Amino acid sequence: MKSKSPWDSLRRTEKSNVLTRREFLKSSAVAAAGMASIWPTIVPASVFGANTPSNHITVGCIGVGRMGLGDLREIMGFKQARIVAVCDVDSKRTKHARQLVQTHYSKQSQNGSYKGCAAYGDFRDLVAREDIDAVSIVTPDHWHALPALAAARAGKDIFLQKPLTLTIEEGRILSDTVRRYGRVFQVGSQQRSESNFRSACELVRNGRIGKLLTVKVGFGTDPPTGPQPPMPVPDWLDYEMWLGPAPWAAYTEKRVHPQNGYGRPGWLRIADYGAGMITGWGSHHNDIAQWGMGTEYTGPLEIQGQAEYPKDGLWDVHGAFSIEYTYAGGVKVICTDTRKNKQGILFEGTEGWVYVKRGHLDANPKSLLTSAIGPDELHLYKSNNHKANFFECIKSRAETIAPVEVAHRSCSVCLLGEIAMRLGRKLKWDPEQERFTNDDEANKMLSKPMSSPWHL
């Protein structure tokens, strides 16, 4: 694989039960040879009657694991969307996802049958299909940027799970590319589509708590684990493709995801594939902090942090932590684990406070909870359903509730905190140039090298 260009199709065997790009281009001939049951070139209108696929937004799902399967099920609930392809490096998961999709749409078809969902082991083959309008990308963090960039360049609209990218460099390139190609983009920061978070931010931005002084953000952390022995790679896992741009490392189950079931995967706790909870939960809560401060298109000026890191073992992301961000105007964001700050976001001002987390909104004075935002005041973007907003924007070509540049800035806040925690010293940041002004070592941490042949 590594001798080929990263954008060339990888050949697959029949054992992997997926289609290559060459097979796709020859699909008419394949169908004539009796393979139409795998994926027909054209799905007849009679299969769905009035709900013919030509009237739908066709979607390809890249990554159908723990989170990806949930997003796939959610997408199937929208009548305006039709999943026509699934992709994963774990062929067991791909087979399961394809079966779910075809069973779901078979129940809606007039003849009780639907075979219109293809299965792939390589995202490039899925992205190459001209009949796919949008992709849902729900992969490990080190596999966010490359599929999203490929999709944008191929003219697809994109839903990408948070955090946006593994590095700040990747985020800048992705944001620029999405806008260059005019794609509709939404990141999975679904808290923006929950009314309590929007209400909290509107109260703050309309001055209901006076001058904003401090924002306190809290969320949990992951425990470490001990050393793990190398294990044989399962037949159903394309481990080389799973590693992709990350450094080579011996396979062990807790490095990747459970061999059986859809439990929480080990890669979430390994720095080569993600930054830990600072981007896991941080991408949600720091995004709301940014929204409430009105800093969605900028970032902090100074960052200092500290954290506990495991001394050995496979899982090496941060444990207990504390980060202080300083924004223009002197507003402080204090982001810590839940031993110091409670779960959620607390906005503190000169005349009161607003606290918000999932399913809960509180304030002091209590009268703020019934304070209406007037017609001449600031009303934030309203979305009552995150995925519905994505599909509505695909049709209207409007910007989504969680667009790519906002996602990049929120993810950057988290990654800046990670760099500060690693270095253990105060850093000064230029949010316009997206460079540290006082630390060359920190600037080197804005990007990570990719293993050949992968590149941005």
Secondary structure as the mmCIF struct_conf table of DSSP 4:
data_model
#
loop_
_struct_conf.conf_type_id
_struct_conf.id
_struct_conf.beg_label_comp_id
_struct_conf.beg_label_asym_id
_struct_conf.beg_label_seq_id
_struct_conf.end_label_comp_id
_struct_conf.end_label_asym_id
_struct_conf.end_label_seq_id
TURN_TY1_P TURN_TY1_P1 LYS A 2 SER A 3
BEND BEND1 LYS A 4 LYS A 4
TURN_TY1_P TURN_TY1_P2 PRO A 6 TRP A 7
BEND BEND2 ASP A 8 ASP A 8
HELX_LH_PP_P HELX_LH_PP_P1 SER A 9 ARG A 11
HELX_RH_3T_P HELX_RH_3T_P1 GLU A 14 SER A 16
TURN_TY1_P TURN_TY1_P3 ASN A 17 ASN A 17
HELX_RH_AL_P HELX_RH_AL_P1 ARG A 21 LEU A 25
TURN_TY1_P TURN_TY1_P4 LYS A 26 LYS A 26
HELX_RH_AL_P HELX_RH_AL_P2 SER A 27 VAL A 30
HELX_RH_PI_P HELX_RH_PI_P1 ALA A 31 MET A 35
TURN_TY1_P TURN_TY1_P5 ALA A 36 ILE A 38
BEND BEND3 THR A 41 ILE A 42
HELX_RH_3T_P HELX_RH_3T_P2 ALA A 45 VAL A 47
TURN_TY1_P TURN_TY1_P6 PHE A 48 PHE A 48
HELX_RH_3T_P HELX_RH_3T_P3 GLY A 49 ASN A 51
HELX_RH_3T_P HELX_RH_3T_P4 PRO A 53 ASN A 55
BEND BEND4 HIS A 56 HIS A 56
STRN STRN1 ILE A 57 ILE A 62
BEND BEND5 GLY A 65 GLY A 65
HELX_RH_AL_P HELX_RH_AL_P3 ARG A 66 MET A 76
TURN_TY1_P TURN_TY1_P7 GLY A 77 GLY A 77
TURN_TY1_P TURN_TY1_P8 LYS A 79 GLN A 80
STRN STRN2 ALA A 81 CYS A 87
BEND BEND6 VAL A 89 VAL A 89
STRN STRN3 ASP A 90 ASP A 90
HELX_RH_AL_P HELX_RH_AL_P4 SER A 91 SER A 106
TURN_TY1_P TURN_TY1_P9 LYS A 107 GLN A 108
BEND BEND7 SER A 109 SER A 109
TURN_TY1_P TURN_TY1_P10 GLN A 110 ASN A 111
BEND BEND8 GLY A 112 GLY A 112
STRN STRN4 ALA A 118 TYR A 120
BEND BEND9 GLY A 121 GLY A 121
HELX_RH_AL_P HELX_RH_AL_P5 PHE A 123 VAL A 127
TURN_TY1_P TURN_TY1_P11 ALA A 128 ALA A 128
TURN_TY1_P TURN_TY1_P12 GLU A 130 ASP A 131
STRN STRN5 ALA A 134 ILE A 137
HELX_RH_3T_P HELX_RH_3T_P5 ASP A 141 TRP A 143
BEND BEND10 HIS A 144 HIS A 144
HELX_RH_AL_P HELX_RH_AL_P6 ALA A 145 ARG A 153
TURN_TY1_P TURN_TY1_P13 ALA A 154 GLY A 155
STRN STRN6 ASP A 157 LEU A 160
HELX_LH_PP_P HELX_LH_PP_P2 GLN A 161 GLN A 161
BEND BEND11 LYS A 162 PRO A 163
BEND BEND12 LEU A 166 THR A 167
HELX_RH_AL_P HELX_RH_AL_P7 ILE A 168 ARG A 180
TURN_TY1_P TURN_TY1_P14 TYR A 181 GLY A 182
STRN STRN7 PHE A 185 VAL A 187
BEND BEND13 GLY A 188 GLY A 188
HELX_RH_3T_P HELX_RH_3T_P6 GLN A 190 SER A 193
BEND BEND14 GLU A 194 GLU A 194
HELX_RH_AL_P HELX_RH_AL_P8 SER A 195 ARG A 205
TURN_TY1_P TURN_TY1_P15 ASN A 206 ILE A 209
BEND BEND15 GLY A 210 LYS A 211
STRN STRN8 LEU A 212 PHE A 219
HELX_LH_PP_P HELX_LH_PP_P3 PRO A 232 PRO A 234
TURN_TY1_P TURN_TY1_P16 ASP A 235 TRP A 236
STRN STRN9 LEU A 237 LEU A 237
HELX_RH_AL_P HELX_RH_AL_P9 TYR A 239 LEU A 243
TURN_TY1_P TURN_TY1_P17 GLY A 244 PRO A 245
BEND BEND16 ALA A 246 ALA A 246
HELX_LH_PP_P HELX_LH_PP_P4 PRO A 247 TRP A 248
HELX_RH_3T_P HELX_RH_3T_P7 GLU A 253 ARG A 255
BEND BEND17 VAL A 256 VAL A 256
BEND BEND18 GLN A 259 GLY A 261
HELX_LH_PP_P HELX_LH_PP_P5 GLY A 263 PRO A 265
HELX_RH_3T_P HELX_RH_3T_P8 GLY A 266 ARG A 269
TURN_TY1_P TURN_TY1_P18 ALA A 271 TYR A 273
HELX_RH_AL_P HELX_RH_AL_P10 MET A 277 GLY A 280
TURN_TY1_P TURN_TY1_P19 TRP A 281 TRP A 281
HELX_RH_AL_P HELX_RH_AL_P11 GLY A 282 MET A 293
TURN_TY1_P TURN_TY1_P20 GLY A 294 GLY A 294
TURN_TY1_P TURN_TY1_P21 GLU A 296 TYR A 297
BEND BEND19 LEU A 301 LEU A 301
STRN STRN10 GLU A 302 ALA A 307
BEND BEND20 LYS A 311 LEU A 314
BEND BEND21 VAL A 317 VAL A 317
BEND BEND22 ALA A 320 ALA A 320
STRN STRN11 PHE A 321 THR A 326
HELX_RH_3T_P HELX_RH_3T_P9 ALA A 328 GLY A 330
STRN STRN12 LYS A 332 ASP A 337
TURN_TY1_P TURN_TY1_P22 THR A 338 LYS A 340
BEND BEND23 ASN A 341 ASN A 341
BEND BEND24 GLN A 343 GLN A 343
STRN STRN13 GLY A 344 GLY A 349
TURN_TY1_P TURN_TY1_P23 THR A 350 GLU A 351
STRN STRN14 GLY A 352 LYS A 357
TURN_TY1_P TURN_TY1_P24 ARG A 358 GLY A 359
STRN STRN15 HIS A 360 ASN A 364
BEND BEND25 PRO A 365 PRO A 365
HELX_RH_3T_P HELX_RH_3T_P10 LYS A 366 THR A 370
HELX_LH_PP_P HELX_LH_PP_P6 SER A 371 GLY A 374
TURN_TY1_P TURN_TY1_P25 PRO A 375 ASP A 376
BEND BEND26 GLU A 377 GLU A 377
BEND BEND27 ASN A 384 ASN A 384
HELX_RH_AL_P HELX_RH_AL_P12 HIS A 386 SER A 396
HELX_LH_PP_P HELX_LH_PP_P7 ALA A 398 THR A 400
BEND BEND28 ILE A 401 ALA A 402
HELX_RH_AL_P HELX_RH_AL_P13 VAL A 404 LEU A 423
TURN_TY1_P TURN_TY1_P26 GLY A 424 GLY A 424
BEND BEND29 ARG A 425 ARG A 425
STRN STRN16 LEU A 427 ASP A 430
TURN_TY1_P TURN_TY1_P27 PRO A 431 GLU A 434
STRN STRN17 ARG A 435 PHE A 436
BEND BEND30 THR A 437 ASN A 438
HELX_RH_AL_P HELX_RH_AL_P14 ASP A 440 LYS A 444
TURN_TY1_P TURN_TY1_P28 MET A 445 LEU A 446
TURN_TY1_P TURN_TY1_P29 SER A 452 PRO A 453
#
